[in-house]
Each structure stands twice: as C-alpha cells, then as structure tokens.
Amino acid sequence: VPFLCECGDESCVEAMEMTPEEFISVHSAPNRFAVIPSHVLGDVEWVVETGEKYWVVEKRPSAMASAE
C-alpha cells in the first residue's frame, strides 16, 4: 500500500510502499515516523530502523511539540 512520506518537509509528497501491519508497527510509539530513505532531519530526529523502501525515525524530545 502506498503511504505518504512523513518527513518534516511540508512540501514532500513522495510515496513509499508499506504493508498496513508495518505502518501500525511504526506508529506503535507516538514519536516514530516512516520516511523515504534520506529524508531525515538530523537536527530533530534520528534513524532507529532502516529498510529498502522506508526508514523509521524517532523525533528528539525537543522536536515533539512540532510533530504533534
């Protein structure tokens, strides 16, 4: 299933393929998001999982207010 990249770039409309189960797993923590590989904003998040089609990033605590 195509899902939109959840990176911090508001103009990003790239899609990534994930299963619904993968999407649910990524969002089991409120500060985790799925992004296109390399769409990481290193100053506000870090990579916690890498895959071929998407990476999982975790927002740093100081960035959570903007993520919410």
HUVEN-V588397 format. One record per pair of residues at least 4 apart in sequence whose C-alpha atoms are under 8 Angstrom apart, sorted by the first residue. I is the first residue (numbers start at 1). J is the second residue. D is the distance in Angstrom with one decimal. If there is no record, write none. Layout:
((I	J	D) (I	J	D))
This chain:
((1	17	5.4) (1	18	5.5) (1	19	5.8) (1	20	7.2) (2	15	5.7) (2	16	5.4) (2	17	4.6) (2	18	6.4) (3	15	5.3) (3	16	5.4) (3	17	6.3) (3	18	6.8) (4	13	6.2) (4	14	5.9) (4	15	4.4) (4	16	6.3) (5	12	7.1) (5	13	6.7) (5	14	5.7) (5	15	5.6) (5	16	6.4) (5	34	6.4) (5	35	4.8) (5	36	5.8) (6	33	6.0) (6	34	5.7) (6	35	5.2) (7	12	7.4) (7	33	7.6) (7	34	7.4) (7	35	5.4) (7	36	7.6) (7	39	6.0) (7	40	6.7) (7	41	7.7) (8	40	8.0) (8	41	7.0) (14	36	7.6) (15	36	7.8) (16	35	7.8) (16	36	6.6) (16	53	6.3) (16	54	6.5) (17	53	6.5) (17	54	7.8) (18	22	6.0) (18	23	6.5) (18	53	7.8) (18	54	8.0) (19	23	6.4) (20	24	6.2) (21	25	6.1) (22	26	6.2) (23	27	6.4) (23	34	7.7) (24	28	6.2) (26	32	6.2) (26	33	6.3) (26	34	6.7) (26	56	6.8) (27	31	7.8) (27	32	5.9) (27	33	6.6) (28	32	7.8) (31	58	5.5) (31	59	5.4) (31	64	6.8) (31	67	7.8) (32	56	6.6) (32	57	5.5) (32	58	4.4) (32	59	6.5) (33	56	5.6) (33	57	5.4) (33	58	6.5) (34	54	6.3) (34	55	5.7) (34	56	4.6) (34	57	6.4) (35	39	6.0) (35	40	7.3) (35	54	5.6) (35	55	5.4) (35	56	6.3) (35	57	7.2) (36	53	6.9) (36	54	4.9) (36	55	6.2) (37	50	7.7) (37	51	8.0) (37	52	7.8) (37	53	7.1) (37	54	5.5) (37	55	5.5) (40	45	7.1) (40	46	7.4) (40	47	7.5) (40	57	7.3) (41	45	5.9) (41	46	7.7) (42	46	6.0) (44	59	5.9) (44	60	5.4) (44	62	7.4) (44	63	5.6) (45	57	6.2) (45	58	5.4) (45	59	4.2) (45	60	5.1) (45	63	7.6) (46	57	5.4) (46	58	5.5) (46	59	6.7) (46	60	7.3) (47	55	6.9) (47	56	5.9) (47	57	4.4) (47	58	6.4) (48	55	7.8) (48	56	5.7) (48	57	5.5) (48	58	6.5) (49	55	5.7) (49	56	5.0) (49	57	7.1) (50	54	6.7) (50	55	4.5) (50	56	6.4) (51	55	5.6) (59	63	6.0) (59	64	6.1) (59	67	7.7) (60	64	6.6) (63	67	6.5) (64	68	6.2))
